[in-house]
Amino acid sequence: MPRTNYLIPALIVLSGLLPLTANSIGSISTMVEGEIDMDFMQDVEDVSINLTDNIARHDTDPILSDAKELINAFAQIEAFYIAKGDTEDAVQLSRKSKELSQKIIQQIDSKDFDSAAASATELARACKSCHNFYRKD
Ligand code: HEC
């Protein structure tokens, strides 16, 4: 039975490689299909909730760091949709969200917490608009 003796180890090696292959194909197709990473989006949600709370508390330093994180996140989302192509609404909404986050920093710099709260509300609306277009649930 010399052939079987070769076959079994070969099958074990192959079955060990299969999950690896499946994983790499999985992440490549994620990029090609242009999925937004869920953990990333969950972080965006957490930060934007903090931002709203911190504006209500007039807590300047955390507001500024939340807004900076959101600017960075939306710059990445914007770049992602530009690269993806044919998603003009998503590009505009990411850009708008980024600009609203920048506006909040300016409003906090001039201690205008009411306007900052209005910008945060507008930002939440931009989230919803993009989800209406692009979320698949
Ligand atoms: C430019 C488009 C866009 C903008 C702007 C946007 N999102 Fe998303 N968001 C998406 C897409 C696309 C998904 C996932 C789509 C899918 O596959 O269901 C998503 C998913 C989510 C999820 C689900 C994550 C999960 O684990 O299920 C949350 C929460 C979320 N977004 C929060 C926000 C919040 C809060 C904002 C605004 C501060 C925001 N998003 C702005 C496009 C956007």
py3Dmol code that shows the C-alpha trace and the ligand (Angstrom):
import py3Dmol

protein = """\
ATOM      1  CA  MET A   1       0.000   0.000   0.000  1.00  0.00           C
ATOM      2  CA  PRO A   2       2.780   2.533  -0.684  1.00  0.00           C
ATOM      3  CA  ARG A   3       0.427   4.884  -2.579  1.00  0.00           C
ATOM      4  CA  THR A   4      -1.960   5.294   0.396  1.00  0.00           C
ATOM      5  CA  ASN A   5       0.984   6.086   2.623  1.00  0.00           C
ATOM      6  CA  TYR A   6       1.801   9.097   0.466  1.00  0.00           C
ATOM      7  CA  LEU A   7      -1.793  10.088  -0.065  1.00  0.00           C
ATOM      8  CA  ILE A   8      -2.811  10.518   3.549  1.00  0.00           C
ATOM      9  CA  PRO A   9      -0.057  12.963   4.566  1.00  0.00           C
ATOM     10  CA  ALA A  10      -0.630  14.812   1.308  1.00  0.00           C
ATOM     11  CA  LEU A  11      -4.322  15.194   2.110  1.00  0.00           C
ATOM     12  CA  ILE A  12      -3.537  16.412   5.623  1.00  0.00           C
ATOM     13  CA  VAL A  13      -1.181  19.057   4.230  1.00  0.00           C
ATOM     14  CA  LEU A  14      -3.754  20.104   1.648  1.00  0.00           C
ATOM     15  CA  SER A  15      -6.591  20.377   4.141  1.00  0.00           C
ATOM     16  CA  GLY A  16      -4.320  22.545   6.307  1.00  0.00           C
ATOM     17  CA  LEU A  17      -3.751  24.903   3.375  1.00  0.00           C
ATOM     18  CA  LEU A  18      -7.399  25.195   2.407  1.00  0.00           C
ATOM     19  CA  PRO A  19      -8.550  27.470   5.256  1.00  0.00           C
ATOM     20  CA  LEU A  20      -5.565  29.768   4.578  1.00  0.00           C
ATOM     21  CA  THR A  21      -6.501  30.027   0.925  1.00  0.00           C
ATOM     22  CA  ALA A  22     -10.131  30.664   1.788  1.00  0.00           C
ATOM     23  CA  ASN A  23      -9.138  33.466   4.172  1.00  0.00           C
ATOM     24  CA  SER A  24      -6.984  35.289   1.664  1.00  0.00           C
ATOM     25  CA  ILE A  25      -9.642  35.030  -1.012  1.00  0.00           C
ATOM     26  CA  GLY A  26     -12.143  36.308   1.553  1.00  0.00           C
ATOM     27  CA  SER A  27     -10.264  39.522   2.284  1.00  0.00           C
ATOM     28  CA  ILE A  28      -9.466  40.180  -1.373  1.00  0.00           C
ATOM     29  CA  SER A  29     -13.098  39.845  -2.425  1.00  0.00           C
ATOM     30  CA  THR A  30     -14.073  42.181   0.445  1.00  0.00           C
ATOM     31  CA  MET A  31     -11.976  44.925  -1.152  1.00  0.00           C
ATOM     32  CA  VAL A  32     -13.094  44.176  -4.696  1.00  0.00           C
ATOM     33  CA  GLU A  33     -16.759  44.193  -3.752  1.00  0.00           C
ATOM     34  CA  GLY A  34     -16.126  47.345  -1.756  1.00  0.00           C
ATOM     35  CA  GLU A  35     -17.514  46.398   1.626  1.00  0.00           C
ATOM     36  CA  ILE A  36     -17.099  48.855   4.469  1.00  0.00           C
ATOM     37  CA  ASP A  37     -15.434  47.205   7.456  1.00  0.00           C
ATOM     38  CA  MET A  38     -18.029  46.690  10.228  1.00  0.00           C
ATOM     39  CA  ASP A  39     -15.630  47.107  13.170  1.00  0.00           C
ATOM     40  CA  PHE A  40     -14.435  50.353  11.667  1.00  0.00           C
ATOM     41  CA  MET A  41     -18.006  51.615  11.215  1.00  0.00           C
ATOM     42  CA  GLN A  42     -18.861  50.544  14.760  1.00  0.00           C
ATOM     43  CA  ASP A  43     -15.976  52.726  15.993  1.00  0.00           C
ATOM     44  CA  VAL A  44     -17.335  55.620  13.928  1.00  0.00           C
ATOM     45  CA  GLU A  45     -20.687  55.122  15.645  1.00  0.00           C
ATOM     46  CA  ASP A  46     -19.143  55.026  19.148  1.00  0.00           C
ATOM     47  CA  VAL A  47     -17.109  58.177  18.532  1.00  0.00           C
ATOM     48  CA  SER A  48     -20.054  60.076  17.080  1.00  0.00           C
ATOM     49  CA  ILE A  49     -22.214  59.174  20.102  1.00  0.00           C
ATOM     50  CA  ASN A  50     -19.418  60.366  22.417  1.00  0.00           C
ATOM     51  CA  LEU A  51     -19.154  63.531  20.383  1.00  0.00           C
ATOM     52  CA  THR A  52     -22.840  64.363  20.851  1.00  0.00           C
ATOM     53  CA  ASP A  53     -22.628  63.648  24.607  1.00  0.00           C
ATOM     54  CA  ASN A  54     -19.485  65.737  24.989  1.00  0.00           C
ATOM     55  CA  ILE A  55     -21.031  68.677  23.119  1.00  0.00           C
ATOM     56  CA  ALA A  56     -24.049  68.511  25.475  1.00  0.00           C
ATOM     57  CA  ARG A  57     -21.612  68.594  28.430  1.00  0.00           C
ATOM     58  CA  HIS A  58     -19.551  71.434  26.902  1.00  0.00           C
ATOM     59  CA  ASP A  59     -16.501  69.210  27.404  1.00  0.00           C
ATOM     60  CA  THR A  60     -14.091  70.893  25.015  1.00  0.00           C
ATOM     61  CA  ASP A  61     -11.015  68.615  24.849  1.00  0.00           C
ATOM     62  CA  PRO A  62     -12.925  65.353  24.248  1.00  0.00           C
ATOM     63  CA  ILE A  63     -15.087  67.112  21.626  1.00  0.00           C
ATOM     64  CA  LEU A  64     -11.959  68.171  19.750  1.00  0.00           C
ATOM     65  CA  SER A  65     -10.398  64.714  19.831  1.00  0.00           C
ATOM     66  CA  ASP A  66     -13.679  63.019  18.791  1.00  0.00           C
ATOM     67  CA  ALA A  67     -14.082  65.450  15.895  1.00  0.00           C
ATOM     68  CA  LYS A  68     -10.476  64.850  14.782  1.00  0.00           C
ATOM     69  CA  GLU A  69     -11.025  61.088  14.834  1.00  0.00           C
ATOM     70  CA  LEU A  70     -14.141  61.496  12.715  1.00  0.00           C
ATOM     71  CA  ILE A  71     -12.326  63.735  10.206  1.00  0.00           C
ATOM     72  CA  ASN A  72      -9.711  61.007   9.858  1.00  0.00           C
ATOM     73  CA  ALA A  73     -12.344  58.253   9.549  1.00  0.00           C
ATOM     74  CA  PHE A  74     -14.405  60.103   6.939  1.00  0.00           C
ATOM     75  CA  ALA A  75     -11.281  60.976   4.956  1.00  0.00           C
ATOM     76  CA  GLN A  76     -10.650  57.208   4.738  1.00  0.00           C
ATOM     77  CA  ILE A  77     -14.258  56.469   3.789  1.00  0.00           C
ATOM     78  CA  GLU A  78     -14.122  59.200   1.135  1.00  0.00           C
ATOM     79  CA  ALA A  79     -10.875  57.784  -0.313  1.00  0.00           C
ATOM     80  CA  PHE A  80     -12.398  54.299  -0.277  1.00  0.00           C
ATOM     81  CA  TYR A  81     -15.435  55.419  -2.294  1.00  0.00           C
ATOM     82  CA  ILE A  82     -13.350  57.502  -4.703  1.00  0.00           C
ATOM     83  CA  ALA A  83     -11.225  54.394  -5.386  1.00  0.00           C
ATOM     84  CA  LYS A  84     -14.334  52.266  -5.756  1.00  0.00           C
ATOM     85  CA  GLY A  85     -15.790  54.584  -8.379  1.00  0.00           C
ATOM     86  CA  ASP A  86     -19.378  55.157  -9.470  1.00  0.00           C
ATOM     87  CA  THR A  87     -20.470  56.082  -5.932  1.00  0.00           C
ATOM     88  CA  GLU A  88     -20.773  59.856  -6.213  1.00  0.00           C
ATOM     89  CA  ASP A  89     -23.400  60.069  -3.433  1.00  0.00           C
ATOM     90  CA  ALA A  90     -21.163  58.209  -0.980  1.00  0.00           C
ATOM     91  CA  VAL A  91     -18.186  60.411  -1.878  1.00  0.00           C
ATOM     92  CA  GLN A  92     -20.291  63.559  -1.321  1.00  0.00           C
ATOM     93  CA  LEU A  93     -21.723  62.282   1.970  1.00  0.00           C
ATOM     94  CA  SER A  94     -18.293  61.287   3.329  1.00  0.00           C
ATOM     95  CA  ARG A  95     -16.958  64.691   2.326  1.00  0.00           C
ATOM     96  CA  LYS A  96     -19.931  66.445   3.923  1.00  0.00           C
ATOM     97  CA  SER A  97     -19.429  64.446   7.142  1.00  0.00           C
ATOM     98  CA  LYS A  98     -15.739  65.343   7.176  1.00  0.00           C
ATOM     99  CA  GLU A  99     -16.549  69.041   6.663  1.00  0.00           C
ATOM    100  CA  LEU A 100     -19.179  68.984   9.427  1.00  0.00           C
ATOM    101  CA  SER A 101     -16.583  67.498  11.801  1.00  0.00           C
ATOM    102  CA  GLN A 102     -14.173  70.289  10.831  1.00  0.00           C
ATOM    103  CA  LYS A 103     -16.933  72.847  11.357  1.00  0.00           C
ATOM    104  CA  ILE A 104     -17.570  71.475  14.869  1.00  0.00           C
ATOM    105  CA  ILE A 105     -13.915  72.132  15.750  1.00  0.00           C
ATOM    106  CA  GLN A 106     -14.236  75.754  14.569  1.00  0.00           C
ATOM    107  CA  GLN A 107     -17.509  76.195  16.452  1.00  0.00           C
ATOM    108  CA  ILE A 108     -15.954  74.827  19.652  1.00  0.00           C
ATOM    109  CA  ASP A 109     -12.930  77.089  19.167  1.00  0.00           C
ATOM    110  CA  SER A 110     -15.357  80.030  19.264  1.00  0.00           C
ATOM    111  CA  LYS A 111     -17.273  78.436  22.201  1.00  0.00           C
ATOM    112  CA  ASP A 112     -20.456  78.150  20.130  1.00  0.00           C
ATOM    113  CA  PHE A 113     -21.777  74.898  21.627  1.00  0.00           C
ATOM    114  CA  ASP A 114     -25.308  75.375  20.245  1.00  0.00           C
ATOM    115  CA  SER A 115     -24.075  75.544  16.647  1.00  0.00           C
ATOM    116  CA  ALA A 116     -21.772  72.588  17.304  1.00  0.00           C
ATOM    117  CA  ALA A 117     -24.793  70.582  18.525  1.00  0.00           C
ATOM    118  CA  ALA A 118     -26.680  71.527  15.342  1.00  0.00           C
ATOM    119  CA  SER A 119     -23.701  70.369  13.249  1.00  0.00           C
ATOM    120  CA  ALA A 120     -23.642  67.058  15.140  1.00  0.00           C
ATOM    121  CA  THR A 121     -27.341  66.577  14.326  1.00  0.00           C
ATOM    122  CA  GLU A 122     -26.621  67.312  10.670  1.00  0.00           C
ATOM    123  CA  LEU A 123     -23.760  64.814  10.821  1.00  0.00           C
ATOM    124  CA  ALA A 124     -26.098  62.109  12.147  1.00  0.00           C
ATOM    125  CA  ARG A 125     -28.397  62.842   9.202  1.00  0.00           C
ATOM    126  CA  ALA A 126     -25.496  62.344   6.777  1.00  0.00           C
ATOM    127  CA  CYS A 127     -24.837  58.915   8.363  1.00  0.00           C
ATOM    128  CA  LYS A 128     -28.438  57.941   7.754  1.00  0.00           C
ATOM    129  CA  SER A 129     -28.451  59.218   4.178  1.00  0.00           C
ATOM    130  CA  CYS A 130     -25.443  57.110   3.314  1.00  0.00           C
ATOM    131  CA  HIS A 131     -26.941  54.050   4.977  1.00  0.00           C
ATOM    132  CA  ASN A 132     -30.163  54.535   3.027  1.00  0.00           C
ATOM    133  CA  PHE A 133     -28.150  54.368  -0.195  1.00  0.00           C
ATOM    134  CA  TYR A 134     -25.552  51.775   0.638  1.00  0.00           C
ATOM    135  CA  ARG A 135     -26.462  49.531   3.533  1.00  0.00           C
ATOM    136  CA  LYS A 136     -27.630  46.107   2.533  1.00  0.00           C
ATOM    137  CA  ASP A 137     -30.019  45.258   5.379  1.00  0.00           C
TER     138      ASP A 137
END
"""
ligand_1 = """\
43
HEC
C -20.434 57.384 2.895
C -21.249 56.365 3.442
C -21.398 56.216 4.937
C -21.398 57.201 5.887
C -21.263 58.704 5.699
C -21.595 56.527 7.148
N -21.712 55.176 6.959
Fe -22.055 53.774 8.426
N -22.057 52.319 7.025
C -21.868 52.495 5.675
C -21.897 51.217 5.015
C -21.708 50.988 3.527
C -22.131 50.262 6.026
C -22.239 48.751 5.909
C -23.097 48.321 4.774
C -23.487 46.876 4.816
O -22.740 46.075 4.279
O -24.522 46.590 5.422
C -22.230 50.982 7.277
C -22.469 50.388 8.506
C -22.619 51.074 9.698
C -22.937 50.461 10.974
C -23.189 48.997 11.196
C -21.973 48.315 11.775
C -22.276 46.908 12.196
O -21.480 46.363 12.959
O -23.284 46.353 11.759
C -22.991 51.453 11.904
C -23.291 51.316 13.386
C -22.701 52.704 11.209
N -22.488 52.435 9.860
C -22.636 53.935 11.827
C -22.386 55.136 11.149
C -22.403 56.434 11.770
C -22.726 56.702 13.236
C -22.097 57.341 10.796
C -21.979 58.846 10.888
C -21.261 59.439 11.978
C -21.926 56.601 9.565
N -22.101 55.267 9.814
C -21.646 57.194 8.353
C -21.664 53.686 5.018
C -21.598 54.946 5.622
"""
view = py3Dmol.view(width=600, height=400)
view.addModel(protein, "pdb")
view.setStyle({"model": 0}, {"cartoon": {"style": "trace"}})
view.addModel(ligand_1, "xyz")
view.setStyle({"model": 1}, {"stick": {}})
view.zoomTo()
view.show()
